[in-house]
Amino acid sequence: MIPENKQEDTNPELRIYPNPSKGQFYISSAINNLFFNVRIMDLNGKLVYVKNNIPNESPLDISELKASVYMIEIQNSANQIIRKKLVKTE
């Protein structure tokens, strides 16, 4: 069960692109003036990437990560947490 303040890949106002990504991707929100805290975990739950206070539409570089499927957890300025699948390709 997902806590009330967490959502699984159902937020149409939040978009990750390109996904799959070769190394750089963006987080876009329909709500302006948002900042995000980002955590990326591998499929074993190991934290592999953290970046805080990212402005809307800013590039994120995951080129150092190996090609795989990851879970990305995005916390916005309103303290909502959204989880999505992120695919890193070669």
Residue pairs with C-beta under 8 A, 6 or more apart in sequence:
2 8
5 79
5 80
5 81
6 81
6 82
6 83
7 80
7 81
7 82
7 83
8 83
8 84
9 82
9 83
9 84
9 85
11 82
13 29
13 30
13 31
14 27
14 28
14 29
14 30
14 74
14 76
14 82
14 84
15 27
15 28
15 29
16 25
16 26
16 27
16 28
16 72
16 84
16 86
17 25
17 26
17 28
18 25
19 25
19 84
19 85
19 86
19 87
20 87
20 88
20 89
21 62
21 86
21 87
21 88
21 89
22 63
22 88
22 89
22 90
23 61
23 62
23 63
23 88
24 59
24 60
24 61
24 62
24 63
25 59
25 60
25 62
25 86
26 57
26 58
26 59
26 60
27 36
27 38
27 54
27 56
27 57
27 58
27 60
27 74
28 56
28 57
29 36
29 56
29 76
31 76
32 56
33 56
33 77
34 55
34 56
34 76
34 77
34 78
35 53
35 54
35 55
35 56
35 76
35 77
36 53
36 54
36 56
36 74
36 75
36 76
36 77
37 50
37 51
37 52
37 53
37 54
37 74
37 75
38 49
38 50
38 51
38 52
38 54
38 60
38 72
38 73
38 74
38 75
39 47
39 49
39 50
39 72
39 73
39 75
40 47
40 48
40 49
40 50
40 62
40 65
40 70
40 71
40 72
40 73
40 86
41 47
41 48
41 70
41 71
41 72
41 73
42 48
42 68
42 70
42 71
43 68
43 69
43 70
43 71
48 65
48 70
49 62
49 65
51 60
54 60
62 86
62 88
65 88
66 88
67 88
67 89
67 90
68 87
68 88
69 85
69 86
69 87
69 88
70 85
70 86
70 87
70 88
71 83
71 84
71 85
71 86
72 83
72 84
72 85
72 86
73 81
73 82
73 83
74 81
74 82
74 83
74 84
75 81
75 82
76 82
